[in-house]
Amino acid sequence: MNIRYALIGCGRIAPKHIMAALAHKDSLQIAALCDIVPENMEKLACVIPERIRTQVKLYTDYQAMLKEISPELCAIATESGKHTEIALDCINAGAHVIIEKPIALSLKDADEIIDLGKAKNRLVCACHQNRFNIAIQHIRKAMEQGRFGKLSHGSVHVRWNRDKDYYAQAPWRGTWAQDGGALMNQSIHGIDLLRWMMGDNIDEVFAYTANQFHPYLECEDVGIAVVKFKNGAIGTIEGTTNVFPQNLEETLYIFGEKGTVKAGGKSVNRLDVWQFADIKPEDSGLSLGLHEETSNVYGNGHIPLYADMIDAIRFNRQPYVDGEAGWRALELVLALYRSAKDDKPVKLPMNDFSTMGLAGMQFKKVGNCESPKP
């Protein structure tokens, strides 16, 4: 029997969710779309084949939708500041949830979502779809096999462009109450990959953030950070929306005693470097490079993420990217924000912190640059 599915939030990322649901139409019944702006739903519905679209109900009130159709799986793709309230309501209504990044904007809220999911026996999936990229899966397999040996350092670079028109499309973007800046919104996927690969246990972080070219935003448009992992490895993070004139790249480097890799492209969708001391038969193809075609920076990972979630529901297991994975990515971003705000290293694990702890933060002029001032 098909799983009744509903999508809440029909904005920029919503087509990736609908296409993923359609790719699994033999397992999912797209029962409803929900958005407070009817035009968003109507536009999104047009990508659904007519024979399926006629069975899809449209709602502007997600709570009414939950009562009327009782979805078994809800994807939440609203502004980040609404994720917690909607996720809790969905879980209480009996639905499993896929939550777009970030899972929440505070650690307390993320804890509440995860804890309620466990209490209600509902699954929580954090939508960090880049974990499913072909290049990333090859790197993860090598990491799990111990092929890198002792890790030295790793880095992630998210070098993208977001102009004023992008932010004008949705007034919640670039606000502390509903979003965050370049690190939280654009870079959290890369930050998730760095932590996942290099070791989930972190000792401390130090970060600088600035708002260089987007004075109409509350939040940063560039962040640079250093991460000290408990296993002794060091990580660096660069996230920005200041690249002229368009998106340049999202890259992940890992350097180990016995291996070096680079995942490149605009969304870590390429394998540019693959070198290991213990040569395996499959390395001959990978060392020549690997390129996964993708139409945009969101990549192709939503489809396998949905496949995994469907399987997890059917067999009552945790999804590959569970709520705890979303919590760890959120914790690292919030630690970077706390460090930039306080201008000092931050130890992990963190006590509760939220983007609202940054409300009112000013970016003061230092020469031709900006640096944060609480």
NORHU-V542136 format. One record per residue. N is the residue number from 1. RES is the residue in one letter. PHI is phi as a letter, one per 40 degrees, with the letter a starting at -180 (999 if undefined). PSI is psi as a letter, one per 20 degrees, with the letter a starting at -180 (NA if undefined). Layout:
[[N;RES;PHI;PSI] [N;RES;PHI;PSI]]
This chain:
[[1;M;999;p] [2;N;c;q] [3;I;c;p] [4;R;c;p] [5;Y;b;q] [6;A;b;q] [7;L;b;p] [8;I;b;o] [9;G;h;o] [10;C;b;l] [11;G;c;b] [12;R;d;g] [13;I;c;i] [14;A;d;h] [15;P;d;h] [16;K;c;h] [17;H;c;g] [18;I;c;g] [19;M;c;h] [20;A;c;g] [21;A;c;g] [22;L;c;h] [23;A;c;i] [24;H;b;k] [25;K;c;i] [26;D;c;i] [27;S;b;h] [28;L;b;p] [29;Q;b;o] [30;I;c;o] [31;A;c;h] [32;A;a;q] [33;L;b;q] [34;C;a;p] [35;D;a;q] [36;I;c;i] [37;V;b;o] [38;P;d;h] [39;E;c;h] [40;N;c;g] [41;M;c;g] [42;E;c;h] [43;K;c;g] [44;L;c;h] [45;A;c;h] [46;C;c;h] [47;V;c;i] [48;I;c;p] [49;P;d;q] [50;E;d;h] [51;R;c;h] [52;I;c;h] [53;R;c;h] [54;T;c;i] [55;Q;c;i] [56;V;c;p] [57;K;c;q] [58;L;b;p] [59;Y;b;q] [60;T;b;i] [61;D;b;o] [62;Y;c;h] [63;Q;c;h] [64;A;c;h] [65;M;c;g] [66;L;c;g] [67;K;c;h] [68;E;c;h] [69;I;b;i] [70;S;f;m] [71;P;c;q] [72;E;c;h] [73;L;a;p] [74;C;b;p] [75;A;b;p] [76;I;b;o] [77;A;b;k] [78;T;c;a] [79;E;d;q] [80;S;d;h] [81;G;c;i] [82;K;c;i] [83;H;d;g] [84;T;c;g] [85;E;d;g] [86;I;c;g] [87;A;c;g] [88;L;c;g] [89;D;c;h] [90;C;c;g] [91;I;c;g] [92;N;c;h] [93;A;c;i] [94;G;g;j] [95;A;c;q] [96;H;c;q] [97;V;b;q] [98;I;b;o] [99;I;b;p] [100;E;d;q] [101;K;c;q] [102;P;c;q] [103;I;c;h] [104;A;a;a] [105;L;b;j] [106;S;a;q] [107;L;c;h] [108;K;c;g] [109;D;c;g] [110;A;c;g] [111;D;d;g] [112;E;c;g] [113;I;c;g] [114;I;c;g] [115;D;c;g] [116;L;c;h] [117;G;d;g] [118;K;c;g] [119;A;c;h] [120;K;c;j] [121;N;f;l] [122;R;b;q] [123;L;c;q] [124;V;b;p] [125;C;b;p] [126;A;c;p] [127;C;c;m] [128;H;b;m] [129;Q;c;i] [130;N;c;i] [131;R;c;h] [132;F;c;i] [133;N;d;q] [134;I;d;g] [135;A;c;g] [136;I;c;h] [137;Q;c;h] [138;H;c;g] [139;I;c;g] [140;R;c;g] [141;K;c;g] [142;A;c;h] [143;M;c;g] [144;E;c;h] [145;Q;c;i] [146;G;g;k] [147;R;c;h] [148;F;c;i] [149;G;g;b] [150;K;c;p] [151;L;c;p] [152;S;c;f] [153;H;a;r] [154;G;a;r] [155;S;a;q] [156;V;b;p] [157;H;b;p] [158;V;b;o] [159;R;b;n] [160;W;b;r] [161;N;b;p] [162;R;b;o] [163;D;c;a] [164;K;c;h] [165;D;c;h] [166;Y;d;g] [167;Y;c;h] [168;A;c;h] [169;Q;c;h] [170;A;a;o] [171;P;c;i] [172;W;c;i] [173;R;c;p] [174;G;g;j] [175;T;b;q] [176;W;c;h] [177;A;c;h] [178;Q;b;i] [179;D;a;f] [180;G;h;a] [181;G;b;b] [182;A;c;h] [183;L;c;g] [184;M;c;g] [185;N;c;g] [186;Q;c;h] [187;S;b;i] [188;I;c;h] [189;H;c;g] [190;G;c;h] [191;I;c;g] [192;D;d;g] [193;L;c;g] [194;L;c;g] [195;R;c;g] [196;W;c;g] [197;M;c;g] [198;M;c;i] [199;G;h;o] [200;D;c;h] [201;N;c;o] [202;I;b;p] [203;D;c;f] [204;E;a;r] [205;V;b;q] [206;F;a;p] [207;A;a;q] [208;Y;b;p] [209;T;b;q] [210;A;a;q] [211;N;b;o] [212;Q;c;g] [213;F;b;j] [214;H;b;m] [215;P;c;i] [216;Y;c;i] [217;L;c;q] [218;E;c;h] [219;C;b;r] [220;E;c;q] [221;D;b;j] [222;V;a;p] [223;G;a;p] [224;I;b;p] [225;A;a;q] [226;V;b;p] [227;V;b;p] [228;K;b;o] [229;F;c;q] [230;K;c;h] [231;N;c;j] [232;G;g;i] [233;A;c;q] [234;I;b;q] [235;G;b;q] [236;T;b;q] [237;I;b;p] [238;E;b;p] [239;G;b;p] [240;T;a;q] [241;T;b;k] [242;N;b;j] [243;V;c;p] [244;F;c;p] [245;P;b;j] [246;Q;a;r] [247;N;d;p] [248;L;b;g] [249;E;a;q] [250;E;b;o] [251;T;b;q] [252;L;b;p] [253;Y;b;q] [254;I;b;p] [255;F;b;o] [256;G;b;r] [257;E;c;h] [258;K;b;j] [259;G;a;q] [260;T;b;p] [261;V;b;q] [262;K;b;p] [263;A;b;p] [264;G;b;b] [265;G;g;a] [266;K;c;i] [267;S;a;l] [268;V;f;l] [269;N;b;j] [270;R;b;q] [271;L;b;o] [272;D;c;h] [273;V;b;p] [274;W;a;n] [275;Q;b;p] [276;F;b;q] [277;A;c;h] [278;D;c;n] [279;I;c;p] [280;K;b;q] [281;P;d;h] [282;E;c;i] [283;D;c;h] [284;S;c;h] [285;G;c;h] [286;L;c;h] [287;S;c;i] [288;L;c;i] [289;G;h;q] [290;L;a;p] [291;H;b;p] [292;E;c;o] [293;E;c;p] [294;T;a;q] [295;S;c;i] [296;N;a;a] [297;V;c;i] [298;Y;c;i] [299;G;g;a] [300;N;b;j] [301;G;c;i] [302;H;c;h] [303;I;c;g] [304;P;c;h] [305;L;c;g] [306;Y;c;g] [307;A;d;g] [308;D;c;g] [309;M;c;g] [310;I;d;g] [311;D;c;h] [312;A;c;g] [313;I;c;g] [314;R;c;h] [315;F;b;j] [316;N;f;l] [317;R;b;r] [318;Q;c;q] [319;P;c;q] [320;Y;d;h] [321;V;b;n] [322;D;c;a] [323;G;c;h] [324;E;c;h] [325;A;c;g] [326;G;c;h] [327;W;c;g] [328;R;c;h] [329;A;c;g] [330;L;c;g] [331;E;d;g] [332;L;c;g] [333;V;c;g] [334;L;c;h] [335;A;c;h] [336;L;c;g] [337;Y;c;g] [338;R;c;g] [339;S;c;g] [340;A;c;h] [341;K;c;g] [342;D;c;i] [343;D;f;l] [344;K;a;r] [345;P;c;q] [346;V;b;p] [347;K;c;q] [348;L;b;q] [349;P;c;q] [350;M;c;q] [351;N;c;r] [352;D;d;p] [353;F;a;q] [354;S;a;q] [355;T;d;h] [356;M;c;i] [357;G;c;i] [358;L;b;i] [359;A;d;p] [360;G;g;i] [361;M;c;p] [362;Q;b;q] [363;F;b;o] [364;K;c;q] [365;K;c;p] [366;V;b;n] [367;G;g;c] [368;N;c;j] [369;C;b;r] [370;E;b;q] [371;S;b;q] [372;P;c;q] [373;K;b;p] [374;P;c;NA]]
